[in-house]
Amino acid sequence: MDLSIKEVAKLAGTTSRTLRHYDSIGLLPPSRVGSNGYRRYDRDALVRLQRILLLRGLGLGLPQIRKVLHGEQDDAAALARHLVQLQAEQHRLQAQVVAVRSTLAALEGGEEIMAEKMFEGFDSTQYREEVEERWGREAYAESDRWWRSLDDAGKRGFTAEHASLQDAWDDVQRRGLSPDTAQVQELARRHAEWIAAGAGKRQRDPQMLAGLAQMYAADERFAAHYTREFASGARFVRDALVAYAQTLAG
C-alpha cells in the first residue's frame, strides 16, 4: 500500500493541510517522501491515522493523542480498546433508535406509548440544576423542549456542528489569527447561533453567550472541548465569543 496525501485525505474525510500539520508536529509522519517531495503513506500510517481520528472523536486534543500513541506501540491492542468504546457508543445510539421507533410505531398505530421505554439511551438532564441556577427554569425548559423535538438526524446534526466548530477553532489558532479578526468573529457568530439553537432560542442572547464563554475557560469540563490542540484554546474561544457578545449588545 502506497498512497498519496490527497488519496489518504479523501479516504479519511480530512484535508491534506491537516495531514501536513500532523506531520509537522510529529503525530503522523509520512511513510516516505518521494523524489518529487510528495508524501506517501503505507498500511501502518493508515492504521495510525485511524487511531488518531478515533481519539479525536473521543474528545482528546492532539498533545494528549501524541502521548497516547507514544505510550501504546501495539496498534492491535489499542484498536481493541477503541472498539470497546465505540461499541458502547453504538449501544447507546441503538437504544435511542429502538426507543424512537417504538414511539413512532405507537403514534402511527394509535396505541399507548410506553413511557418507561421512551428515553432509553438519552440523558438530556445532565446539567439541569446548573442551567436552572444560572439562567432560570424556563431556560432549561426551552432547551429541553427543543432537544426533545429533534429527530435522530437533527440530534446528530447538532452534535456534528459542535465537532465542526471545535475543528474550526483549532484551525484559526493554528493560522495565528487573533480573536478580534473578521474571520474569527465570523466563527464566533456561527458558534453563537449553535448555542442559541441549543437553548431553544431564535435570537442570540449576548448575556448568555458571554456567560458561557467565561465558563469555557473557567470550567474544566467545558475547557476540555477547546484545549484539544492548544493549551490556551479555551481562553481564545472565550475572548472571541466575549468580543462578539459585545458587538451583539451594541
Salt bridges, closest charged atoms under 4 A:
ASP2 OD2 - ARG32 NH2 2.75
ASP2 OD2 - ARG40 NE 3.43
ASP23 OD2 - ARG39 NE 2.95
ASP44 OD1 - ARG43 NH2 3.58
GLU72 OE1 - ARG51 NH2 3.10
GLU72 OE2 - ARG81 NH2 2.77
ASP75 OD1 - ARG51 NH1 2.63
GLU89 OE2 - ARG92 NH2 2.63
GLU120 OE2 - LYS117 NZ 3.61
GLU130 OE2 - ARG134 NE 3.76
GLU130 OE1 - ARG221 NH2 2.86
GLU132 OE2 - ARG128 NE 3.11
GLU138 OE2 - ARG145 NH2 2.88
GLU142 OE1 - LYS201 NZ 3.49
ASP144 OD2 - ARG148 NE 3.07
GLU161 OE2 - ARG190 NE 2.75
ASP167 OD1 - ARG228 NH2 2.76
ASP170 OD2 - ARG56 NH2 2.82
ASP170 OD2 - ARG228 NH2 3.00
ASP171 OD1 - ARG17 NH2 3.64
ASP171 OD1 - ARG174 NH1 3.68
ASP171 OD2 - ARG175 NH1 3.05
GLU186 OE2 - ARG189 NH2 2.57
GLU193 OE2 - ARG189 NH1 2.70
ASP219 OD2 - ARG221 NH2 2.59
GLU229 OE2 - HIS21 NE2 2.50
GLU229 OE1 - ARG174 NH2 2.85
ASP239 OD1 - ARG238 NE 3.05
